[in-house]
Amino acid sequence: MAALNFTQSDPSTFILMGVPGMEDVHIWISIPYSTSYIFCLLGNFMVLFVVSKEETLQKPMYLLICMLALTDITKSSTVMPKALCIFWFNLKGITMGGCLTQIFFIHSVYFVQSGVLMLMAIDRYVAICNPLRYSTILTNARVVMLGLACLVRALIFMVPLPLTLSRLPFCDNRIIPQIQCEHMLLAMISCGDITFNRTYTLVIPLLLMGSDLMVIALSYALIIRAVLRISSKRAHQKALNTCTIHICVLVTFYTPVVFTILAIRFTGDITSYGLIIFSALYNLVPPVLNPIIYGVKTQELCDKVGKYTCRR
């Protein structure tokens, strides 16, 4: 009888509902999403273009900003094309392979971005606490290697997600009440035992992002100690300004991540409009804000962007 109710790892399509109950206004919901996606691509590609063209910007701090831009582009591009197909053309079907690919890239990018933000905190620590040794401690090659290490770390820890999901049995219910495939939402509509999935997706974020946050907190503790020892108010203010940008990006990244993880696991209402819209916006708002924050607050980058955008 069990065989009549589900098939083991059936490759048939799942249905992404978009925003359930609001199908009539999907076209209107798509307007802020598509607009944000366009600005995300324009802003982040502009950062990549300017840094690649200007030799004066090809140094550790701006290489890290480029890494952040690449993760923002990947994160939003993993979600939004399919979401817009749902909103515009009502194309809600997604294969098992497509769903697992989306889950793998979404989660991998989160951990890569967390690692890049940790490297940025280390960069600020070295720049403020060891300015004379900055160029020898953080070379371009070393920063690139550290960035690749963050990528490899994320990929290694994320490989088990699609593998375990592909082995789960799914019943007749193949409806995902979201605009994107998410690991726990897919696991929760399975007929199998998802204890491993629940544990893995709670422990790994705590392990990886928790360790990143510990390094970030330690870096800023040392920065604050060094800043308090500076007698010059001007130097004091300059040191704090260099950290303000990074702190803003940290808040926009980690706050939604923590909220989403807790909301999905500890509230039974995974189909709430608020959670669905919030999850979608999380993949767009930070990628739109990050190039603006760095472009406006980083004078050197701002000047170079102006050089290419304000030509007559």
Salt bridges, closest charged atoms under 4 A:
GLU54 OE1 - LYS304 NZ 3.57
GLU54 OE2 - LYS307 NZ 2.83
ASP123 OD2 - ARG124 NH2 2.65
ASP212 OD2 - ARG153 NH2 2.98
GLU300 OE1 - LYS59 NZ 3.38
